[in-house]
Amino acid sequence: MITKQKPKIGFLGLMQGLYDESQPELPKMQEAWARQVAEQLRDVADLDFPGPAKERADIERYVKYFNEKEYDGIMIVNLLYSPGNRLIQAMKKNSLPILLANIQPLPDVTSNWDWVLCTTNQGIHGIQDTSNVLMRCGIKPAIITDDWKADSFKSYVEDWALAANAYNRLKKTKLAIFGRMHNMGDILGDDAALCRKFGVEANHVTIGPVYYNMEALTKEEIDAQLEEDRRNFKIDPDLNEENHRYAARMQLGFEKFLKDNGYDGFSQFFNIYKEDGRFRQIPILGGSSLLAKGYGYSAEGDTNVLLMTVIGHMMIGDPHFTEMYSLDFGKDAAMLSHMGEGNWKVARKDRGVTLIDRPLDIGGLDNPPTPKFNVEPGTATLVSLVAVEGERYQLIVSKGTVLDTEELPEVPMNHAFFKPDSGIKKAMDEWLANGGTHHEVLFLGDYRRRFELLCKILDIKCIEV
């Protein structure tokens, strides 16, 4: 189960040691200011400031320390001027994402400016040297120039730190793939390349252990899951209780498999259940509820969108697995839905979620209980990870609005209408031109910058449509 974590960031504060001799009060002032900056950001990240780095040896020791502690990234601030070349050897051994924070203690040059204020507010002087050296080393840091007390600065650091945290955590992520849709091209990629690029381990596994987990469940465990469903959903009176109990068994069987084997998410191809011969349903409820609970999820063996749901849990919370079913030119929008799976945590608060009896001809098994809901209206971000070739990936991002529309009573699954800010025609032309896939992940809110920063860390193209 994946939850957002507060990122842990090393704070590398640069200055020259010569100030200790010529102006000894200045290093003390700037060190105190660095601790104020760390305190200002404590709501969005835990910053470890071990003290000012005044010599090359300090820089190399602190960077080594941050790496050994497996922090999520390093924020570099020029507290005073520091020669850029002192960074080179430390950066050659660094594996953590870098943020250059171009900040200074005071936001304005005022009429009382003097030599002391000039010296303590010359961050731009030192950061230019620092950034030039990093560029020539082939390092591409995130960069923010802002007033350190501004909400915009804190927001940027939060976005970068969460992206860096996700990058770090992906290296320990395991995904389970239960079958893959035949000849579905846009979900395909090189699983070894996925591991090399993102650090993610995607294993193709068999369904047998899930079945045995289901068989071992007690009546009390199933009853408890049904009671939880009654708290989360309105139960359709037409829903057969035996079908509901079976769906609960499938969910618990999958969850035990994931926990026992250290998996962070799974993808499943609907045909495997009938072909196996031991199952009565497709796990529509299980996939939806485990996604809502904090696991990654996708259908048809799509590792790319599965990865984006995992990243979504890490960086944002409540990723919604979906796809574009139809275009609505009158609404200037795309209707989003899928076979029934989706994160019911994004449901409209005023309508809630109904667990319905769902006739489903796909898969050839019994009706799978399905959470039906509409997505909460408002600003939203839609993303698609494209496997281009080998380790070359690109992320398609579209900001838009989930429209406030009437429910479609004859559509037996969750649905929403997403209107891209650029307009549905332009957005779809650019989506298709860049290989955007038919499975996507939807997030409530504007998270474009967070994804851009993650793509920068991963060195993949981020394309907004």
PASEMAR-678510 format. One record per residue: x, y, z of N, C-alpha, C in turn. Coordinates in steps of 0.1 Angstrom, whole numbers, padded with zeros to 4 digits, always signed. Each point is the difference from the previous one (the first is absolute). Example, Ala and Ser with C-alpha at 12.3 -4.5 7.8 and 13.67 -1.06 7.14 Angstrom:
2
+0132-0057+0078-0009+0012+0000+0009+0012+0000;-0004+0011-0007+0009+0011+0000-0008+0011+0008;
! end
This chain:
465
+0008-0012+0000-0008+0012+0000+0009+0012+0000;-0003+0010-0009+0008+0012-0002-0007+0012+0006;+0008+0008+0007-0005+0013+0005+0010+0011-0003;-0004+0012+0000+0009+0011-0001+0009+0001+0012;+0012+0003-0002+0010+0001+0011+0005+0014+0000;+0004+0005+0012+0007+0013+0000+0014-0002-0005;+0004+0007-0011+0014-0003-0005+0011+0005+0009;+0011-0007-0001+0012+0003+0008+0011+0006-0009;+0003+0012+0002+0009+0008-0009+0013+0005+0008;+0011-0003-0007+0013+0006+0005+0001+0015-0004;+0003+0008+0010+0001+0015-0003+0015+0003-0001;+0005+0003-0012+0014+0003-0002+0002+0015-0001;+0004+0006+0011+0002+0015+0000+0015+0003-0002;+0002+0008-0011+0014+0003-0004+0004+0013+0004;+0013+0001+0004+0007+0013+0003+0015-0002+0000;+0007+0011-0001+0015-0002+0001+0004+0001+0015;+0011-0007+0003+0005+0001+0013+0007+0013+0003;+0004+0007-0010+0008+0013+0002-0008+0010+0008;-0014-0001-0001-0008+0009+0008+0002-0001+0015;+0004-0012+0004+0003-0001+0015+0011+0009+0004;+0009+0004-0008+0011+0008+0003-0003+0015-0002;-0006+0003-0011-0002+0014-0004-0013+0006+0007;-0011-0008+0000-0013+0005+0006-0006-0012+0007;+0005-0004+0012-0005-0012+0007-0014+0000+0004;-0006+0012+0001-0014+0001+0003-0009-0005-0011;+0004+0001-0012-0008-0003-0012-0003-0015-0001;+0010-0009+0001-0004-0014+0000-0010-0004+0010;+0001+0006+0012-0010-0003+0011-0014+0005-0004;+0000+0011-0006-0013+0006-0004-0007-0009-0011;+0009-0005-0009-0005-0008-0012-0004-0014+0005;+0008-0005+0009-0004-0013+0005-0013+0000+0008;-0003+0011+0007-0013+0002+0007-0011+0001-0010;+0003+0007-0011-0010+0002-0011-0003-0014-0006;+0010-0008-0003-0002-0013-0006-0010-0008+0009;+0002+0001+0013-0009-0008+0009-0014+0006+0000;-0002+0013-0003-0013+0006-0001-0007-0006-0013;+0008-0001-0011-0005-0005-0012-0005-0015+0002;+0008-0008+0007-0004-0014+0002-0013+0000+0009;-0001+0009+0009-0012+0001+0008-0012+0004-0008;+0002+0010-0009-0011+0004-0009-0005-0011-0008;+0008-0010-0004-0004-0010-0009-0004-0013+0008;+0000+0000+0013-0002-0013+0007-0014-0006-0003;-0010+0008-0004-0013-0006-0003+0000-0009-0012;+0010+0003-0009+0000-0008-0013+0012-0010-0001;+0010+0002+0008+0012-0009-0001+0008+0001+0013;+0006-0011+0004+0010+0000+0011+0014+0003-0006;+0005+0012+0003+0013+0004-0005+0011-0002+0010;+0010-0006-0003+0012-0003+0008+0011+0010-0004;+0002+0010+0009+0011+0010-0002+0011-0003+0010;+0010-0007-0004+0011-0004+0009+0010+0012+0003;-0002+0011-0006+0009+0011+0002+0005+0005-0014;+0005+0012+0000+0005+0006-0013+0012-0008-0005;+0000-0002-0013+0011-0006-0007+0010+0011-0005;+0011+0001+0007+0009+0012-0002+0012-0004-0009;+0003-0013-0001+0011-0005-0008-0004-0011-0008;+0008-0004-0010-0003-0011-0009-0002-0013+0008;+0008-0002+0011-0001-0012+0008-0014+0000+0007;-0005+0011+0004-0013+0001+0006-0011-0005-0010;+0001+0006-0012-0010-0004-0010+0000-0015-0003;+0012-0005-0002+0001-0015-0003-0005-0008+0012;+0003+0004+0012-0004-0007+0012-0016+0000+0001;-0006+0012-0001-0014+0001+0001-0008-0007-0011;+0005+0001-0012-0007-0007-0011+0001-0015+0002;+0012-0005+0004+0001-0014+0003-0009-0004+0011;-0002+0008+0010-0009-0003+0011-0014+0000-0004;-0004+0009-0009-0014+0000-0004-0003-0012-0009;+0010-0005-0008-0002-0012-0008-0001-0012+0009;+0009-0001+0010+0000-0012+0009-0013-0001+0008;-0006+0012+0003-0012+0000+0008-0012-0003-0010;+0002-0001-0013-0010-0003-0010-0011+0010+0001;+0004+0013+0001-0010+0011+0000-0006+0000-0014;-0010+0008-0002-0007+0001-0013+0006+0009-0009;+0007+0010+0005+0006+0010-0009+0009+0009+0008;+0007+0010-0007+0008+0010+0006-0004+0013-0005;-0003+0009+0009-0003+0014-0003+0013+0008+0002;+0005+0007-0010+0012+0008+0001-0004+0015+0001;+0006+0007+0010-0002+0014+0002+0013+0007+0002;+0003+0010-0008+0012+0008+0002-0003+0010+0012;+0005-0004+0012-0002+0009+0011+0009+0013-0001;+0011-0002-0006+0009+0011-0004+0007-0005-0013;+0009+0007-0005+0007-0004-0012+0008-0013+0003;+0000-0009-0009+0009-0012+0001+0004-0004-0014;+0013-0003-0003+0005-0003-0013-0007-0013-0005;-0005+0000-0012-0008-0011-0005+0008-0013-0002;+0013+0001-0003+0008-0012-0003+0002-0009+0012;-0003+0005+0012+0001-0008+0012-0011-0011+0000;-0010+0001-0008-0011-0010-0001+0003-0012-0008;+0010+0001-0010+0001-0009-0010+0002-0014+0004;+0009-0003+0009+0003-0014+0004-0012-0005+0008;-0006+0008+0009-0012-0005+0007-0011-0004-0009;-0002+0008-0010-0011-0002-0010+0002-0013-0008;+0013-0003-0003+0003-0012-0008-0004-0012+0008;-0001+0000+0013-0003-0011+0008-0014+0000+0006;-0008+0011-0004-0013+0002+0005-0011-0008-0009;-0009-0006+0007-0011-0006-0008-0014+0005+0003;+0000+0011+0008-0013+0006+0004-0004+0012-0009;-0013+0002-0002-0005+0012-0008+0005+0013+0007;+0002+0010-0008+0005+0013+0005-0010+0011-0003;-0002+0008+0010-0008+0013-0001+0009+0011+0003;+0001+0010-0009+0007+0012+0002-0010+0011+0005;+0001+0004+0012-0009+0010+0005+0007+0013+0000;-0004+0009-0009+0006+0013-0002-0008+0010+0009;+0004+0000+0012-0007+0008+0010+0011+0009+0008;-0005+0010+0007+0008+0009+0008-0008+0004+0012;+0006+0005+0011-0008+0003+0012-0010+0011-0002;+0003+0011-0007-0009+0011-0002-0005+0001-0014;-0013+0003-0002-0006-0001-0014+0003+0013-0008;+0004+0011+0006+0001+0013-0007+0013+0007+0004;+0005+0007-0010+0011+0009+0003-0006+0014+0004;+0003+0004+0012-0006+0012+0006+0011+0011+0002;-0005+0012+0004+0009+0012+0001+0010-0002+0011;-0002-0009+0009+0010-0002+0011+0011-0011-0004;+0000-0004-0012+0009-0010-0005+0015+0004+0003;+0008-0009+0006+0014+0002+0003+0008-0012-0004;+0013+0000+0003+0009-0011-0004-0004-0013+0007;-0005+0000+0012-0004-0012+0006-0012-0006-0007;-0010+0008-0003-0012-0005-0007+0003-0004-0014;+0009+0007-0007+0005-0005-0013+0006-0014+0001;+0008-0002+0010+0007-0013+0001-0009-0011+0004;-0009+0003+0009-0009-0011+0005-0012-0003-0010;-0002+0009-0010-0011-0002-0009+0005-0002-0014;+0012-0006-0002+0006-0002-0013-0002-0015-0005;-0011-0006+0004-0002-0014-0004+0001-0002-0015;-0006+0010-0008+0001-0001-0014+0014+0000-0005;+0009+0006+0006+0014+0001-0003+0006-0014+0000;-0002-0007+0012+0006-0014+0001-0008-0010-0008;-0013+0001-0001-0008-0011-0006+0003+0000-0015;+0004+0011-0006+0004+0000-0014+0012-0008-0002;+0010+0001+0008+0012-0008-0001-0004-0015+0003;-0008-0003+0010-0004-0013+0003-0007-0007-0012;-0010+0007-0006-0008-0006-0010+0008-0001-0013;+0010+0009-0003+0008-0002-0011+0008-0012+0000;+0006-0003+0012+0008-0012+0002-0008-0013-0001;-0012+0001+0005-0009-0012-0001-0004-0003-0014;-0003+0011-0008-0003-0002-0014+0012-0006-0008;+0012+0004+0003+0011-0005-0007+0004-0014+0005;-0006-0004+0011+0002-0014+0004-0011-0009-0005;-0009+0006-0008-0011-0008-0006-0012-0002+0010;+0000+0007+0011-0011-0001+0010-0010+0010-0003;-0013-0004+0001-0011+0009-0003-0009+0001+0012;+0003+0009+0009-0008+0001+0012-0013+0007-0002;-0009-0002+0009-0012+0009+0001+0005+0014+0005;-0006+0011-0004+0004+0013+0004-0012+0008+0003;+0001+0007+0012-0011+0009+0004+0006+0013+0005;-0004+0011-0006+0003+0014+0005-0012+0006+0006;+0001+0003+0013-0012+0006+0006+0004+0006+0014;-0010+0006+0006+0001+0005+0013-0002-0012+0009;+0009-0003+0009+0000-0012+0008-0012-0001+0010;-0006+0012+0002-0012+0000+0009-0013-0001-0007;+0001+0000-0014-0013+0000-0008-0006-0014+0000;-0013-0001-0001-0007-0013-0001+0004-0007-0013;+0003+0008-0011+0004-0005-0013+0013-0008+0002;+0010+0005+0008+0012-0008+0002-0002-0013+0008;-0008+0001+0010-0004-0012+0007-0007-0010-0009;-0009+0004-0008-0007-0008-0009+0009-0007-0010;+0010+0007-0005+0009-0006-0010+0009-0010+0007;+0005+0003+0012+0008-0010+0007-0008-0012+0003;-0012+0001+0004-0009-0011+0003-0001-0009-0013;-0003+0006-0011-0002-0007-0013+0013-0008-0003;+0012+0007+0001+0012-0006-0004+0004-0011+0010;-0002+0002+0013+0003-0010+0010-0008-0012-0001;-0013+0001-0003-0009-0012-0002+0004-0007-0012;+0004+0007-0011+0005-0007-0012+0013-0007+0003;+0009+0006+0008+0012-0007+0003-0002-0012+0009;-0010+0001+0009-0004-0011+0009-0005-0011-0008;-0009+0003-0010-0005-0011-0008+0011-0007-0008;+0009+0008-0006+0012-0006-0007+0008-0009+0009;+0002+0004+0012+0007-0009+0009-0007-0013+0004;-0013+0002+0002-0008-0012+0004-0003-0010-0011;+0000+0005-0012-0002-0009-0012+0010-0011-0001;+0012+0003+0005+0011-0010+0000-0003-0012+0009;-0010+0001+0009-0003-0011+0008-0014-0005-0003;-0006+0003-0011-0013-0003-0003-0001-0013-0008;-0010-0009+0004-0003-0012-0007-0014-0001-0005;-0002-0004-0013-0013-0001-0006-0003-0014-0004;-0012-0004+0001-0004-0014-0004-0009+0001-0012;+0003-0008-0010-0007+0000-0013-0007-0013-0002;-0013+0000+0001-0008-0013-0002-0006+0000-0014;+0009-0004-0010-0005-0001-0013+0001+0014-0008;+0000-0001-0013+0001+0012-0008-0009-0002-0013;-0007+0011-0003-0009+0000-0012+0008-0003-0012;-0004-0009-0009+0007-0003-0012-0001+0011-0010;+0011+0004-0006+0001+0009-0011-0005+0014+0003;-0001+0004+0013-0003+0013+0003+0013+0008+0001;+0003+0007-0011+0013+0006-0002+0004+0011+0010;-0009+0009+0003+0004+0012+0008+0003-0003+0014;-0003-0012+0005+0004-0003+0014+0013-0007+0001;+0006-0004-0012+0012-0008+0000+0013+0009+0001;+0009-0006+0007+0013+0006+0002+0010-0011+0004;+0012+0004+0002+0010-0009+0004+0001+0000+0016;-0004-0011+0006+0000-0001+0015+0014+0003+0006;+0010-0005-0007+0014+0002+0005+0003+0015-0002;-0004+0006-0010+0002+0015-0002-0007+0008+0011;-0012-0005+0003-0008+0006+0011+0008+0000+0013;+0006-0011+0003+0008-0001+0012+0012+0009-0001;+0007+0000-0012+0012+0008-0001-0003+0015+0001;-0011+0004-0005-0004+0015-0001-0006+0004+0013;-0009-0007+0006-0008+0004+0012+0004-0007+0013;+0008-0011-0002+0003-0008+0012-0011-0010+0004;-0010-0001-0007-0012-0008+0003+0002-0014-0004;-0004-0010+0008+0000-0014-0003-0014-0004-0003;-0002-0004-0013-0013-0005-0005+0001-0015-0002;-0007-0008+0008+0001-0014-0001-0013-0006-0006;+0001-0009-0009-0012-0007-0005-0002-0012+0008;-0011-0001+0007-0003-0010+0010-0013-0008-0004;-0002-0011+0007-0011-0009-0002-0011+0003+0010;-0012-0003-0004-0012+0003+0008-0003-0010+0011;+0006-0012+0000-0003-0010+0010+0001+0004+0014;+0010+0008+0004+0001+0004+0014-0012+0008+0005;-0005+0008-0009-0012+0008+0003-0012-0009+0004;-0002-0010-0009-0011-0010+0003+0002-0007+0013;+0012-0004+0003+0002-0007+0013-0002+0009+0012;+0004+0013-0002-0003+0010+0011-0015+0002+0002;-0008-0001-0011-0014+0002+0001-0006-0012+0008;+0005-0012-0003-0005-0012+0006+0003-0001+0015;+0010+0007+0004+0004-0001+0014-0007+0011+0009;-0008+0009-0006-0006+0011+0007-0011-0006+0010;-0001+0007+0011-0011-0004+0009-0013+0008-0002;-0011-0005+0004-0012+0007-0001+0001+0014+0007;+0007+0001+0011+0001+0013+0007+0008+0010-0008;+0010-0005-0007+0007+0010-0009-0008+0005-0011;-0008-0009-0006-0009+0005-0011-0011+0009+0005;-0005-0003+0012-0011+0008+0006+0006+0014+0003;+0012+0001+0005+0006+0013+0003+0002+0008-0013;+0003-0006-0011+0002+0007-0012-0014+0005-0006;-0010-0008+0002-0013+0004-0004-0005+0012+0008;+0003+0000+0013-0004+0011+0009+0007+0013-0005;+0013-0002-0003+0008+0012-0005-0007+0005-0013;-0004-0009-0009-0006+0005-0012-0013+0007+0003;-0008-0004+0010-0012+0006+0003+0002+0014+0005;+0012+0002+0007+0004+0014+0004+0004+0009-0012;+0006-0006-0010+0005+0008-0011-0010+0002-0011;-0009-0009-0002-0009+0000-0011-0015-0001+0004;-0008+0005-0009-0014-0004+0000-0001-0013-0007;-0007-0009+0006+0000-0014-0006-0013-0001-0009;+0001-0003-0012-0012-0002-0009-0008-0011+0005;-0013+0001+0002-0008-0011+0005+0000-0012-0009;+0003+0003-0013+0000-0011-0010+0013-0008+0001;+0010+0004+0008+0012-0007+0000-0001-0013+0008;+0003-0011-0006-0001-0013+0007+0011+0000+0010;-0004-0004+0013+0010+0000+0011+0011-0010-0002;-0003-0011-0006+0010-0010-0003+0010+0005-0010;-0004+0008-0010+0009+0006-0009+0009+0010+0007;-0006+0008+0009+0007+0009+0008+0011-0007+0009;-0004-0010+0006+0009-0008+0009+0012-0005-0008;-0003-0005-0013+0010-0005-0008+0010+0011-0004;-0005+0012-0003+0008+0011-0004+0009+0004+0011;-0006+0000+0013+0008+0003+0011+0012-0010+0002;-0003-0013-0002+0010-0010+0001+0011+0002-0010;-0003+0004-0012+0010+0003-0010+0009+0012+0004;-0007+0010+0005+0008+0012+0005+0010-0004+0011;-0005-0008+0009+0009-0004+0011+0011-0009-0004;-0004-0009-0010+0010-0009-0005+0012+0007-0007;-0004+0010-0008+0010+0008-0007+0008+0008+0010;-0006+0006+0010+0007+0008+0010+0010-0008+0008;-0004-0012+0004+0009-0009+0007+0012-0003-0009;-0002-0003-0013+0011-0003-0009+0009+0012-0001;-0005+0012-0001+0009+0012-0001+0008+0002+0013;-0007-0002+0011+0007+0002+0013+0011-0010+0002;-0004-0013-0002+0010-0011+0002+0012+0000-0008;-0001+0006-0012+0011+0000-0010+0006+0013-0002;-0004+0010+0007+0006+0013+0000-0003+0008-0013;-0012-0002-0006-0003+0007-0012-0008+0013+0004;+0003+0011-0008-0006+0013+0002-0012+0002-0009;-0003-0009-0010-0011+0001-0009-0001-0011-0009;-0011-0001-0008-0001-0011-0009-0009+0004-0012;+0002-0008-0011-0008+0002-0012-0005-0014-0003;-0013+0000-0005-0006-0013-0004-0007+0000-0013;+0001-0011-0008-0007-0001-0012-0012-0009+0002;-0012+0005-0004-0012-0006+0004-0002-0014-0005;+0007-0004-0011-0003-0014-0005+0006-0011+0008;+0010+0004+0009+0007-0011+0007-0009-0007+0010;-0011+0006+0005-0009-0006+0010-0008-0011-0006;-0006+0002-0011-0008-0011-0007+0010-0011-0004;+0011+0004-0006+0009-0010-0005+0006-0009+0011;+0002+0006+0012+0005-0008+0011-0011-0010+0005;-0013+0004-0001-0010-0010+0003-0005+0000+0015;+0007+0006+0009-0003+0000+0014-0007+0012+0005;-0002+0010-0008-0005+0013+0004-0014+0003-0005;-0008+0007+0007-0014+0003-0004-0002+0014-0004;+0010+0009+0002-0002+0014-0003+0014+0006-0005;-0001+0012-0006+0011+0009-0002+0001+0009+0012;+0011+0003+0006+0001+0008+0012-0001+0015-0002;-0012+0004-0005-0003+0015-0002+0000+0007+0013;-0007-0005+0010+0000+0006+0013+0013+0000+0007;+0007-0012-0001+0013-0001+0006+0010+0010-0006;+0001+0001-0013+0009+0010-0006-0003+0014+0004;-0013+0003+0001-0004+0014+0003+0004+0003+0015;-0004-0009+0009+0002+0003+0014+0015-0001+0004;+0008-0009-0006+0014+0000+0003+0007+0012-0006;-0005+0006-0011+0006+0012-0005-0004+0011+0010;-0012+0000+0005-0004+0011+0009+0007-0002+0014;+0004-0012+0003+0007-0003+0012+0015+0004+0000;+0006+0002-0012+0014+0004+0000+0009-0009-0008;-0006-0009-0008+0008-0009-0009-0001+0006-0014;+0010-0003-0008-0001+0003-0014-0009-0010-0007;-0006+0005-0011-0009-0009-0007-0001+0004-0015;-0001-0010-0009-0004+0002-0014-0005-0013-0005;-0006+0002-0012-0006-0012-0006+0008-0004-0012;-0002-0013-0005+0006-0005-0012+0015-0002+0000;+0006+0001+0012+0015-0002+0001+0007+0012-0004;-0006+0012+0001+0006+0013-0004+0010+0005+0011;+0013-0003-0002+0009+0004+0011+0002+0015+0000;-0002+0007-0011+0003+0014-0001-0010+0008+0009;-0013-0003-0002-0010+0007+0008+0000-0005+0014;+0003-0012+0002+0002-0006+0014+0011+0008+0007;+0011+0003-0006+0011+0007+0006-0005+0015+0003;-0009+0006-0008-0004+0013+0002-0010+0001+0012;-0007-0011+0002-0009+0000+0012+0009-0001+0013;+0011-0008-0001+0009-0001+0011+0006+0014+0003;+0005+0006-0010+0006+0014+0001-0011+0010+0005;-0012-0002-0004-0011+0009+0005-0002-0002+0014;+0000-0012+0006-0001-0002+0014+0012+0007+0007;+0012-0001-0005+0011+0006+0006+0000+0015+0000;-0003+0006-0011+0002+0014-0001-0013+0009+0003;-0012-0007-0002-0012+0008+0001-0010-0006+0009;-0004-0013-0003-0010-0006+0007-0013-0002-0009;-0007-0011+0002-0012-0003-0007+0001+0000-0015;+0009-0007-0006+0000-0001-0015-0012-0008-0005;-0006+0004-0011-0012-0006-0006+0003-0007-0013;+0000-0013-0001+0002-0007-0012-0012+0001-0009;+0003+0004-0013-0012+0002-0009+0005-0001-0015;-0009+0003-0009+0003+0001-0014-0010+0008-0007;+0003+0005-0012-0010+0008-0007-0009-0009-0008;-0013+0000+0003-0010-0008-0007-0005+0007-0013;-0004+0012+0002-0007+0007-0011+0004+0015+0001;-0001+0007-0012+0002+0014+0000-0014+0007-0001;-0001+0011+0007-0013+0008+0000+0004+0014-0005;-0003+0003-0013+0004+0013-0005-0008+0011+0005;-0013-0003+0004-0008+0010+0006+0005+0005+0013;+0005-0009+0008+0006+0003+0013+0015+0004-0001;+0006-0002-0012+0014+0003-0003+0008-0009+0010;-0004-0013+0001+0006-0008+0011+0001-0015-0005;+0007-0008+0008+0000-0014-0002-0007-0007+0011;-0008-0010-0003-0006-0008+0011+0010-0010+0005;+0003+0000+0013+0009-0009+0006-0007-0011+0007;+0005-0013-0002-0006-0011+0007+0010-0012-0002;-0004-0012+0004+0007-0012-0003-0010-0011+0002;+0004-0012+0001-0009-0012+0001-0007+0000+0013;+0004+0009+0010-0007+0001+0013+0010+0003+0011;+0013-0002-0003+0010+0003+0011+0002+0015+0000;+0003+0005+0012+0004+0014+0002+0001+0003+0014;+0006+0011+0004+0002+0003+0014-0012+0008+0005;-0008-0006+0007-0012+0006+0005+0002+0011+0010;+0013+0002+0004+0003+0011+0009-0002+0014-0007;+0000+0000-0014-0002+0012-0007-0015+0003-0003;-0009-0008+0005-0014+0001-0003-0005+0014+0005;-0011+0004-0006-0007+0012+0004-0005-0002+0014;+0002+0010+0008-0004+0000+0014-0015+0000+0002;-0007+0007-0010-0014+0002+0001-0008-0012-0005;+0007-0009-0007-0007-0012-0006+0004-0013+0006;+0013+0000+0005+0005-0013+0006+0002-0011-0010;+0002-0012+0005+0003-0012-0008-0010-0010+0003;-0005-0006-0011-0010-0011+0001+0007-0013-0005;-0001-0011+0008+0005-0013-0004-0011-0007-0007;+0001-0002-0013-0011-0005-0008+0003-0014-0005;-0011-0006-0003+0000-0013-0007+0003+0003-0015;+0011-0006-0005+0005+0004-0013+0000-0011-0010;-0010-0001-0009+0001-0009-0011+0013+0003-0008;+0008-0009-0003+0012+0002-0008+0003-0012-0009;-0001+0003-0013+0003-0012-0009+0015-0002-0002;+0008+0010+0003+0015-0002-0002+0004-0010+0011;+0008-0009-0004+0005-0010+0010-0008-0013+0002;-0013+0001-0004-0008-0012+0000-0003-0006+0014;+0000+0008+0011-0003-0005+0013-0012+0007+0007;-0002-0003+0012-0011+0006+0007+0001+0016+0001;-0011+0006+0003-0001+0015+0001+0010+0004+0011;+0009+0009-0003+0010+0005+0011-0006+0012+0006;-0002+0000+0014-0004+0012+0006+0009+0012-0003;-0006+0012-0004+0008+0011-0005-0003+0013+0007;+0010+0007+0004-0003+0013+0006-0003+0010-0011;-0012+0006+0000-0005+0010-0010+0001+0014+0007;+0006+0009-0007+0001+0014+0005+0003+0009-0011;-0002+0013+0003+0005+0011-0008+0012+0007+0007;+0010+0005-0008+0011+0006+0006-0003+0014+0004;+0006+0004+0011-0002+0014+0006+0004+0010-0011;-0009+0010-0003+0003+0010-0010+0011+0010+0005;+0007+0006-0009+0010+0009+0003+0013-0002-0008;+0010+0008+0004+0013-0001-0007+0006-0014+0001;+0006-0005-0011+0005-0014+0000+0012+0000-0009;+0008-0011+0002+0012-0002-0009-0001-0015-0004;+0002-0002-0014-0001-0013-0006+0014-0003-0005;+0005-0012+0003+0014-0004-0005+0000-0013-0006;+0010-0002-0009+0002-0012-0007+0015-0002-0002;+0005-0012+0004+0014-0003-0001+0002-0008-0013;+0008+0005-0009+0002-0006-0013+0014-0007-0001;+0000-0013-0002+0013-0007-0003+0003+0001-0015;+0010+0008-0003+0003+0003-0014+0009-0011-0006;+0012-0002+0007+0009-0010-0005+0011-0002+0010;+0003-0012+0004+0010-0003+0010-0002+0008+0013;+0009+0008+0004-0001+0008+0012-0005+0014-0003;-0005+0002-0012-0006+0013-0003-0015+0000+0003;-0003+0009+0009-0014+0002+0004-0004+0014-0001;-0013+0003-0001-0005+0014+0001-0013+0000+0007;-0003+0011+0007-0012+0001+0008-0009+0011-0007;-0012-0004-0003-0010+0009-0006-0008+0005+0012;-0001+0013+0001-0008+0007+0011-0010+0009-0006;-0012+0000+0005-0010+0009-0004-0008+0006+0012;+0000+0013+0002-0008+0006+0011-0013+0004-0006;-0010-0002+0008-0014+0003-0004-0010+0001+0011;-0012-0003-0003-0011+0001+0010-0008-0013-0001;-0003-0006+0011-0011-0010+0001-0013+0008+0001;-0009-0002-0010-0012+0008-0002-0011-0005+0010;-0008+0009+0004-0011-0002+0009-0012-0004-0009;-0002-0013-0002-0010-0006-0009-0009-0009+0007;-0011-0002-0007-0010-0010+0006+0005-0014-0001;-0004-0009+0009+0004-0014-0001-0007-0006-0012;+0007-0010-0006-0005-0008-0011-0006-0012+0006;-0013-0001+0002-0005-0012+0007+0002-0013-0006;+0001-0001-0013+0002-0012-0007+0014-0005-0002;+0010+0008+0005+0014-0003-0001+0003-0007+0013;+0003-0013+0000+0001-0008+0012+0014+0000+0006;+0007+0012+0001+0013+0001+0005+0003+0014+0003;+0012+0003+0007+0003+0014+0002+0003+0007-0013;-0003+0013+0000+0002+0008-0012+0002+0015+0004;+0006+0007-0009+0003+0015+0002+0002+0006-0014;-0002+0013-0001+0003+0007-0012+0012+0010+0003;+0011-0003-0007+0012+0008+0002+0002+0010-0012;+0000+0013+0003+0001+0010-0010+0014+0006+0001;+0009-0003-0010+0014+0006+0000-0001+0015-0001;+0009+0007+0007+0001+0015-0002+0003+0004-0014;+0007-0008-0008+0003+0003-0013-0011-0003-0010;-0011-0006+0005-0011-0005-0009+0002-0014-0004;-0011-0007-0002+0001-0015-0002+0007-0003-0014;-0003+0009-0010+0006-0003-0013+0015+0001+0000;+0004+0012+0005+0015+0002+0000+0007-0010+0009;-0006-0002+0012+0006-0009+0009+0001-0014-0005;-0010-0005-0007+0000-0014-0006+0010-0001-0011;+0000+0011-0009+0010+0000-0011+0014-0002+0006;+0003+0008+0010+0014-0001+0006+0002-0012+0008;-0010-0005+0006+0000-0013+0008+0004-0011-0010;-0007-0001-0011+0003-0011-0010+0013+0002-0006;+0004+0012-0004+0013+0003-0006+0011-0004+0008;-0001+0000+0013+0011-0003+0009-0002-0014+0006;-0009-0009-0005-0001-0013+0004-0007-0002+0013;-0008+0009+0005-0008-0001+0012-0008-0013+0000;+0000-0007+0011-0007-0014+0000-0014+0001+0003;-0007-0011-0001-0015-0001+0003-0003-0002+0014;+0010-0004+0008-0002+0000+0015+0007+0013+0006;-0007+0006+0010+0006+0012+0006-0002+0000+0015;+0006+0009+0006-0003+0002+0015-0004+0015+0002;-0011+0002+0007-0006+0013+0003+0003+0004+0014;+0003+0013+0002+0002+0005+0014-0008+0013+0001;-0006+0001+0012-0008+0012+0002+0009+0011+0005;+0001+0011-0008+0010+0011+0003+0009+0002-0011;+0008+0010+0000+0010+0004-0010+0014-0005+0005;+0005-0010-0006+0013-0006+0005+0010+0000-0012;-0002+0009-0009+0010+0000-0012+0014+0002+0005;+0003+0009+0008+0014+0003+0004+0006-0012+0007;-0008-0006+0009+0005-0012+0007+0005-0011-0010;-0008-0002-0010+0004-0010-0010+0011+0005-0009;+0001+0013-0003+0011+0005-0007+0013-0002+0007;+0000+0003+0013+0012-0002+0008+0004-0014+0001;-0010-0009+0001+0004-0015+0000+0006-0004-0013;-0005+0005-0011+0005-0003-0013+0014+0005-0001;+0003+0012+0005+0013+0006+0000+0010-0009+0007;-0004-0005+0012+0009-0009+0008+0002-0013-0008;-0010-0005-0006+0001-0013-0007+0006+0002-0014;+0002+0012-0005+0005+0003-0013-0009-0006-0011;-0013+0003+0002-0010-0004-0011-0007+0012-0004;-0006+0000-0012-0007+0012-0006-0013+0001+0007;-0004+0012+0003-0014+0003+0006-0007+0008-0011;-0011-0004-0005-0007+0007-0011-0014+0004+0005;-0002+0013+0000-0014+0004+0004-0008+0002-0012;-0012-0005+0000-0010+0001-0011-0013+0007+0004;
! end
